[in-house]
Amino acid sequence: MQIVVKHPFALYRKIAKILKDNFQQFSNTIGRAKRNMEILETIATLCVSFYSSCRI
């Protein structure tokens, strides 16, 4: 599959922008995932302590 481009630099700039945006999104996603894991751990801890206090 061949793509004929008249202005390759515009294409390179476009690709670079897409990669940069994706990288930013990717690192944001990692940050969010870390926070979510912390939230989940907190919830799990609360559930476990609640459950063990109910069992007694």
N, C-alpha and C positions, 0 to 999 in steps of 0.2 A: 504494500500500500504506500503510494507516494503522495506527499502533499507538496504542491508547488507554492512557494511563498516568495512574494516579491520583496518584502522587507524582512529579512531574517532577524534583524536586531529587535524589531517590534515583537516578534515571536519569542525571542529569548527573554525580553523584558516581561512579557506576559507570563511565560513559564516561571520565571524567577518570582514574580508577584504571587502566582498560585502556590508555589512551594512555600514562600514566606508565610502566606495566610494559613496554609495547612499546618505549618510548623507551629505557628502561634496557637491555632486551635488545638493542636495536639498537646502542647505544653499546658494550655488551659485545662484540657480534659484530664491530664495527669494530676494537676493541682486539685481539680474537683474530685477525682477518684480518691485521692489521699484523704481529703476532708470527709468524703462519704464513708470511707473505711473507718475513720475516727468516730463518726456519728454512729455507725453500725456497731462498733465495738462498745461504745457507751450504752447504747440501747440493749445490747446483749448482756452486758454486765448488770444493768438495772433489772432486766428480766430474770436473770439467774438469781440475783439477790432477793428479788420479790418472790420468786418461786420457792427458794429455800426457806424464806421466812414464813411462807404459807404452809409449807409441809410440816413444820414443827408443831 
